[in-house]
């Protein structure tokens, strides 16, 4: 249900592909939208395919449909900037195992207060620093990975939450991530809807519980409450 953003995301990627001669194969994987996401995506993508709902399952389906040596997983509310695309092109020439971008969270509304925009900058900075220190990437950071390595670990774990954390853990055993400055720009709508501090506390609690060994299914139920 990304009709409000899917055209902007795909149009921007297509423009970068033409400008930088990236040779992208653009695949959109839909998990049962009830709006016109698929209709809007159709003329802008190489393929629009259906998959069972769930980020891990949808991204695995997209990877299976792709034919290139590298896979880039871009969420529907995340923009690949020109700087990020140029950096990616240069990085891929060095054949990295995997990597991710720094992320910048932006408000989905120009009416939001200045203090909230400041908080988004702080959150973005902390996310990027944590990722560099731990070697763990989040899906918002547009993870890219060499196809053969992705397939060797079985792709994303079939779980409803923390699939990006689990993938990072597995990939770290092959190599440290290539950390690109980018940035990619992701929507702050989740933070705006649920509250900045409430979202920060929720995500830290969930990561702590996952580290303690709780199942992704239990955490997904807590996340949806």
C-alpha positions as a LaTeX table, in Angstrom:
\begin{tabular}{lrrr}
\hline
Residue & $x$ (\AA) & $y$ (\AA) & $z$ (\AA) \\
\hline
Unk1 & 0.00 & 0.00 & 0.00 \\
Unk2 & 2.63 & 2.50 & $-1.14$ \\
Unk3 & 0.66 & 4.33 & $-3.83$ \\
Unk4 & 1.63 & 7.63 & $-2.23$ \\
Unk5 & 5.37 & 7.12 & $-2.69$ \\
Unk6 & 6.06 & 4.34 & $-5.18$ \\
Unk7 & 6.18 & 6.58 & $-8.27$ \\
Unk8 & 8.65 & 8.99 & $-6.68$ \\
Unk9 & 10.95 & 6.15 & $-5.58$ \\
Unk10 & 10.91 & 4.37 & $-8.93$ \\
Unk11 & 11.16 & 7.52 & $-11.03$ \\
Unk12 & 14.19 & 8.71 & $-9.09$ \\
Unk13 & 15.93 & 5.35 & $-9.47$ \\
Unk14 & 15.18 & 5.25 & $-13.19$ \\
Unk15 & 16.61 & 8.75 & $-13.61$ \\
Unk16 & 19.81 & 7.71 & $-11.80$ \\
Unk17 & 20.06 & 4.60 & $-13.96$ \\
Unk18 & 19.97 & 6.70 & $-17.14$ \\
Unk19 & 22.28 & 9.40 & $-15.80$ \\
Unk20 & 24.97 & 7.09 & $-14.45$ \\
Unk21 & 24.55 & 4.08 & $-16.79$ \\
Unk22 & 24.09 & 1.74 & $-13.84$ \\
Unk23 & 22.42 & $-1.09$ & $-15.77$ \\
Unk24 & 19.81 & $-1.60$ & $-13.10$ \\
Unk25 & 17.14 & $-4.27$ & $-13.17$ \\
Unk26 & 14.28 & $-2.79$ & $-11.16$ \\
Unk27 & 11.95 & $-5.32$ & $-9.52$ \\
Unk28 & 8.97 & $-4.39$ & $-7.35$ \\
Unk29 & 7.58 & $-7.09$ & $-5.07$ \\
Unk30 & 4.06 & $-6.56$ & $-3.79$ \\
Unk31 & 2.70 & $-8.34$ & $-0.74$ \\
Unk32 & $-1.01$ & $-7.91$ & $-1.39$ \\
Unk33 & $-1.63$ & $-4.18$ & $-1.70$ \\
Unk34 & $-5.21$ & $-2.97$ & $-1.47$ \\
Unk35 & $-4.49$ & 0.29 & $-3.33$ \\
Unk36 & $-3.07$ & 0.93 & $-6.81$ \\
Unk37 & 0.61 & 0.48 & $-5.93$ \\
Unk38 & 1.07 & $-2.24$ & $-8.54$ \\
Unk39 & $-0.66$ & $-0.25$ & $-11.29$ \\
Unk40 & 1.55 & 2.77 & $-10.65$ \\
Unk41 & 4.71 & 0.66 & $-10.47$ \\
Unk42 & 4.10 & $-1.35$ & $-13.64$ \\
Unk43 & 5.37 & 1.16 & $-16.26$ \\
Unk44 & 8.39 & 2.13 & $-14.14$ \\
Unk45 & 9.80 & $-1.31$ & $-13.25$ \\
Unk46 & 11.29 & $-4.19$ & $-15.20$ \\
Unk47 & 9.08 & $-6.56$ & $-13.23$ \\
Unk48 & 6.24 & $-6.26$ & $-10.73$ \\
Unk49 & 5.70 & $-9.57$ & $-8.97$ \\
Unk50 & 3.55 & $-10.89$ & $-6.13$ \\
Unk51 & 4.80 & $-12.65$ & $-3.03$ \\
Unk52 & 3.42 & $-13.65$ & 0.38 \\
Unk53 & 3.24 & $-10.63$ & 2.65 \\
Unk54 & 6.31 & $-9.94$ & 4.77 \\
Unk55 & 9.53 & $-8.03$ & 4.13 \\
Unk56 & 11.78 & $-11.11$ & 4.21 \\
Unk57 & 9.57 & $-13.14$ & 1.91 \\
Unk58 & 9.08 & $-10.27$ & $-0.52$ \\
Unk59 & 12.78 & $-9.45$ & $-0.70$ \\
Unk60 & 13.68 & $-13.11$ & $-1.18$ \\
Unk61 & 11.16 & $-13.30$ & $-4.02$ \\
Unk62 & 12.70 & $-10.24$ & $-5.65$ \\
Unk63 & 16.18 & $-11.70$ & $-5.33$ \\
Unk64 & 15.02 & $-14.96$ & $-6.92$ \\
Unk65 & 13.56 & $-13.04$ & $-9.87$ \\
Unk66 & 16.69 & $-10.93$ & $-10.42$ \\
Unk67 & 19.48 & $-11.86$ & $-12.81$ \\
Unk68 & 22.34 & $-9.57$ & $-11.76$ \\
Unk69 & 25.46 & $-10.37$ & $-9.72$ \\
Unk70 & 24.56 & $-7.82$ & $-7.02$ \\
Unk71 & 21.30 & $-7.24$ & $-5.18$ \\
Unk72 & 20.20 & $-3.93$ & $-3.65$ \\
Unk73 & 17.18 & $-3.98$ & $-1.33$ \\
Unk74 & 15.42 & $-0.61$ & $-1.33$ \\
Unk75 & 12.35 & $-0.06$ & 0.83 \\
Unk76 & 9.40 & 1.64 & $-0.83$ \\
Unk77 & 9.73 & 4.72 & 1.39 \\
Unk78 & 13.47 & 5.16 & 0.83 \\
Unk79 & 15.12 & 7.32 & $-1.85$ \\
Unk80 & 18.47 & 6.48 & $-3.44$ \\
Unk81 & 20.20 & 9.85 & $-3.87$ \\
Unk82 & 22.57 & 10.80 & $-6.70$ \\
Unk83 & 25.51 & 10.82 & $-4.27$ \\
Unk84 & 24.60 & 7.35 & $-3.03$ \\
Unk85 & 24.24 & 5.96 & $-6.56$ \\
Unk86 & 27.63 & 7.35 & $-7.63$ \\
Unk87 & 29.28 & 5.94 & $-4.54$ \\
Unk88 & 27.63 & 2.56 & $-5.13$ \\
Unk89 & 28.85 & 2.41 & $-8.73$ \\
Unk90 & 32.43 & 3.08 & $-7.61$ \\
Unk91 & 32.16 & 0.60 & $-4.75$ \\
Unk92 & 30.84 & $-2.24$ & $-6.91$ \\
Unk93 & 33.88 & $-1.93$ & $-9.16$ \\
Unk94 & 35.89 & $-3.16$ & $-6.16$ \\
Unk95 & 33.57 & $-6.19$ & $-5.82$ \\
Unk96 & 32.57 & $-5.90$ & $-2.15$ \\
Unk97 & 30.84 & $-8.81$ & $-0.42$ \\
Unk98 & 28.11 & $-6.63$ & 1.03 \\
Unk99 & 27.39 & $-3.21$ & 2.42 \\
Unk100 & 24.94 & $-0.47$ & 3.25 \\
Unk101 & 24.52 & 3.32 & 3.18 \\
Unk102 & 24.30 & 5.95 & 5.84 \\
Unk103 & 20.66 & 6.95 & 6.20 \\
Unk104 & 19.01 & 10.32 & 6.65 \\
Unk105 & 15.52 & 10.40 & 8.12 \\
Unk106 & 13.34 & 13.16 & 6.74 \\
Unk107 & 9.95 & 14.39 & 7.85 \\
Unk108 & 7.01 & 13.37 & 5.71 \\
Unk109 & 5.42 & 16.78 & 6.37 \\
Unk110 & 6.87 & 20.27 & 6.00 \\
Unk111 & 4.68 & 21.37 & 8.92 \\
Unk112 & 6.62 & 19.43 & 11.53 \\
Unk113 & 8.35 & 21.43 & 14.23 \\
Unk114 & 12.02 & 22.26 & 14.05 \\
Unk115 & 12.77 & 20.27 & 17.21 \\
Unk116 & 11.39 & 17.11 & 15.59 \\
Unk117 & 13.52 & 17.62 & 12.49 \\
Unk118 & 16.51 & 18.06 & 14.78 \\
Unk119 & 15.66 & 14.77 & 16.49 \\
Unk120 & 15.57 & 13.03 & 13.10 \\
Unk121 & 19.12 & 14.26 & 12.44 \\
Unk122 & 20.23 & 12.94 & 15.82 \\
Unk123 & 18.55 & 9.56 & 15.27 \\
Unk124 & 20.09 & 9.26 & 11.81 \\
Unk125 & 23.55 & 10.02 & 13.18 \\
Unk126 & 23.19 & 7.45 & 15.96 \\
Unk127 & 21.89 & 4.78 & 13.56 \\
Unk128 & 24.83 & 5.30 & 11.23 \\
Unk129 & 27.42 & 5.29 & 14.00 \\
Unk130 & 25.94 & 2.19 & 15.60 \\
Unk131 & 25.99 & 0.42 & 12.25 \\
Unk132 & 29.64 & 1.27 & 11.64 \\
Unk133 & 30.63 & 0.05 & 15.10 \\
Unk134 & 28.63 & $-3.19$ & 15.12 \\
Unk135 & 28.61 & $-4.19$ & 11.44 \\
Unk136 & 24.82 & $-4.51$ & 11.66 \\
Unk137 & 22.70 & $-2.84$ & 8.99 \\
Unk138 & 18.99 & $-2.07$ & 8.98 \\
Unk139 & 16.70 & $-2.33$ & 6.00 \\
Unk140 & 16.34 & 1.46 & 5.91 \\
Unk141 & 20.04 & 1.63 & 4.99 \\
Unk142 & 19.51 & $-0.05$ & 1.59 \\
Unk143 & 21.56 & $-3.22$ & 2.04 \\
Unk144 & 23.44 & $-4.47$ & $-1.02$ \\
Unk145 & 25.09 & $-7.88$ & $-1.34$ \\
Unk146 & 26.79 & $-10.12$ & $-3.84$ \\
Unk147 & 24.25 & $-12.62$ & $-5.13$ \\
Unk148 & 26.35 & $-15.76$ & $-4.61$ \\
Unk149 & 26.97 & $-14.86$ & $-0.97$ \\
Unk150 & 23.30 & $-14.01$ & $-0.41$ \\
Unk151 & 22.26 & $-17.37$ & $-1.83$ \\
Unk152 & 24.93 & $-19.27$ & 0.14 \\
Unk153 & 23.37 & $-18.15$ & 3.45 \\
Unk154 & 19.82 & $-18.85$ & 2.28 \\
Unk155 & 18.78 & $-15.21$ & 1.83 \\
Unk156 & 16.72 & $-13.42$ & 4.44 \\
Unk157 & 15.54 & $-15.61$ & 7.29 \\
Unk158 & 11.82 & $-16.34$ & 6.98 \\
Unk159 & 10.76 & $-14.32$ & 10.00 \\
Unk160 & 8.37 & $-11.39$ & 10.47 \\
Unk161 & 10.82 & $-8.98$ & 12.12 \\
Unk162 & 14.58 & $-8.43$ & 12.53 \\
Unk163 & 15.26 & $-10.06$ & 9.17 \\
Unk164 & 17.81 & $-7.32$ & 8.44 \\
Unk165 & 19.60 & $-7.90$ & 11.74 \\
Unk166 & 19.78 & $-11.63$ & 11.11 \\
Unk167 & 21.08 & $-11.14$ & 7.56 \\
Unk168 & 23.78 & $-8.79$ & 8.84 \\
Unk169 & 24.87 & $-11.33$ & 11.44 \\
Unk170 & 25.26 & $-13.97$ & 8.77 \\
Unk171 & 27.05 & $-11.69$ & 6.32 \\
Unk172 & 29.52 & $-10.50$ & 8.98 \\
Unk173 & 30.96 & $-14.02$ & 9.01 \\
Unk174 & 31.96 & $-13.48$ & 5.37 \\
Unk175 & 33.19 & $-9.89$ & 5.53 \\
Unk176 & 32.78 & $-6.55$ & 7.24 \\
Unk177 & 30.17 & $-4.37$ & 5.55 \\
Unk178 & 31.22 & $-1.71$ & 3.08 \\
Unk179 & 29.80 & 1.42 & 4.71 \\
Unk180 & 28.93 & 4.08 & 2.14 \\
Unk181 & 28.15 & 7.64 & 3.21 \\
Unk182 & 25.40 & 8.14 & 0.64 \\
Unk183 & 23.07 & 9.01 & 2.14 \\
Unk184 & 19.82 & 7.30 & 1.32 \\
Unk185 & 16.77 & 9.22 & 2.51 \\
Unk186 & 14.02 & 7.42 & 4.36 \\
Unk187 & 10.64 & 8.65 & 5.54 \\
Unk188 & 10.15 & 9.56 & 9.18 \\
Unk189 & 6.46 & 8.66 & 9.05 \\
Unk190 & 6.75 & 5.84 & 11.59 \\
Unk191 & 8.40 & 8.17 & 14.09 \\
Unk192 & 5.83 & 10.89 & 13.43 \\
Unk193 & 2.87 & 8.54 & 13.81 \\
Unk194 & 4.00 & 6.80 & 17.00 \\
Unk195 & 6.10 & 9.56 & 18.56 \\
Unk196 & 9.86 & 9.95 & 18.40 \\
Unk197 & 10.74 & 8.87 & 21.94 \\
Unk198 & 8.14 & 6.09 & 22.03 \\
Unk199 & 9.56 & 4.66 & 18.79 \\
Unk200 & 13.15 & 4.89 & 20.02 \\
Unk201 & 12.29 & 3.05 & 23.24 \\
Unk202 & 10.25 & 0.42 & 21.41 \\
Unk203 & 12.99 & $-0.37$ & 18.89 \\
Unk204 & 15.69 & $-0.61$ & 21.57 \\
Unk205 & 13.50 & $-2.90$ & 23.67 \\
Unk206 & 12.82 & $-5.13$ & 20.69 \\
Unk207 & 16.50 & $-5.35$ & 19.73 \\
Unk208 & 17.44 & $-6.14$ & 23.32 \\
Unk209 & 14.85 & $-8.89$ & 23.51 \\
Unk210 & 16.00 & $-10.31$ & 20.17 \\
Unk211 & 19.60 & $-10.32$ & 21.38 \\
Unk212 & 18.39 & $-12.19$ & 24.49 \\
Unk213 & 16.99 & $-14.90$ & 22.25 \\
Unk214 & 13.26 & $-14.12$ & 22.02 \\
Unk215 & 11.59 & $-15.24$ & 18.82 \\
Unk216 & 10.95 & $-12.83$ & 15.96 \\
Unk217 & 7.30 & $-13.91$ & 16.00 \\
Unk218 & 6.84 & $-12.76$ & 19.62 \\
Unk219 & 8.62 & $-9.49$ & 18.87 \\
Unk220 & 6.48 & $-8.88$ & 15.79 \\
Unk221 & 3.35 & $-9.15$ & 17.92 \\
Unk222 & 4.79 & $-6.59$ & 20.34 \\
Unk223 & 5.76 & $-4.31$ & 17.43 \\
Unk224 & 2.24 & $-4.29$ & 16.03 \\
Unk225 & 0.50 & $-3.42$ & 19.30 \\
\hline
\end{tabular}
